[in-house]
Amino acid sequence: NAGVTQTPKFRILKIGQSMTLQCTQDMNHNYMYWYRQDPGMGLKLIYYSVGAGITDKGEVPNGYNVSRSTTEDFPLRLELAAPSQTSVYFCASSYMGRAPEQYFGPGTRLTVT
Amino acid sequence: AQTVTQSQPEMSVQEAETVTLSCTYDTSENNYYLFWYKQPPSRQMILVIRQEAYKQQNATENRFSVNFQKAAKSFSLKISDSQLGDTAMYFCAFMNLSTGNQFYFGTGTSLTVIP
């Protein structure tokens, strides 16, 4: 049981490039989330999904896109990368029930130069 | 939107001593959860403890306990017998059951345990 896995662990992008951050969970969780964590700050929600085929915006969605075609996968797409997107990105999942806490992946450190 | 406030950016404690981290939140909801997460230098977010708003009894997990004051919207974390491995960032988080399990995080408290 790997939990929540994210790839890549590190990435450097040039301004204007695009990339996809991958996230997979093997716990059969229905909810999945993407956060960004800027230095010295807490986590801010980018997008979330309550099930396959359903996604919704969080607090800071501009510049990002998501899709959820399966229960397991929730990729985050960055289009036209900007320096303001330099951050650490976390994927998380949860199951709505008696234990609704979120389980986090190890994070992806992204630098846009 | 919900807000979560952690007013102590940094704290330190001697090994084996007790420390309390503060958290306040603002909500008009009645049905929610509160969490404390630990983020060590490895960056991994680790759940420390969970509290359901409808439960009056404070949650406890080994050396970690909370003081949940619902009327005051306060949710502090007490770490007893502090260990060097407790050195980490600690984030308080609020989850509203009516908004798709969205979490709202505070800005964190950096705790250093001094040998």
HADDOCK unambig.tbl for C-alpha pairs under 7 A between the chains (distance, minus, plus):
assign (segid A and resid 41 and name CA) (segid B and resid 107 and name CA) 4.85 0.50 0.50
assign (segid A and resid 41 and name CA) (segid B and resid 108 and name CA) 6.91 0.50 0.50
assign (segid A and resid 42 and name CA) (segid B and resid 105 and name CA) 5.74 0.50 0.50
assign (segid A and resid 42 and name CA) (segid B and resid 106 and name CA) 5.60 0.50 0.50
assign (segid A and resid 42 and name CA) (segid B and resid 107 and name CA) 4.17 0.50 0.50
assign (segid A and resid 42 and name CA) (segid B and resid 108 and name CA) 6.04 0.50 0.50
assign (segid A and resid 43 and name CA) (segid B and resid 105 and name CA) 5.93 0.50 0.50
assign (segid A and resid 50 and name CA) (segid B and resid 100 and name CA) 6.69 0.50 0.50
assign (segid A and resid 104 and name CA) (segid B and resid 45 and name CA) 5.97 0.50 0.50
assign (segid A and resid 106 and name CA) (segid B and resid 43 and name CA) 6.75 0.50 0.50
assign (segid A and resid 106 and name CA) (segid B and resid 44 and name CA) 5.14 0.50 0.50
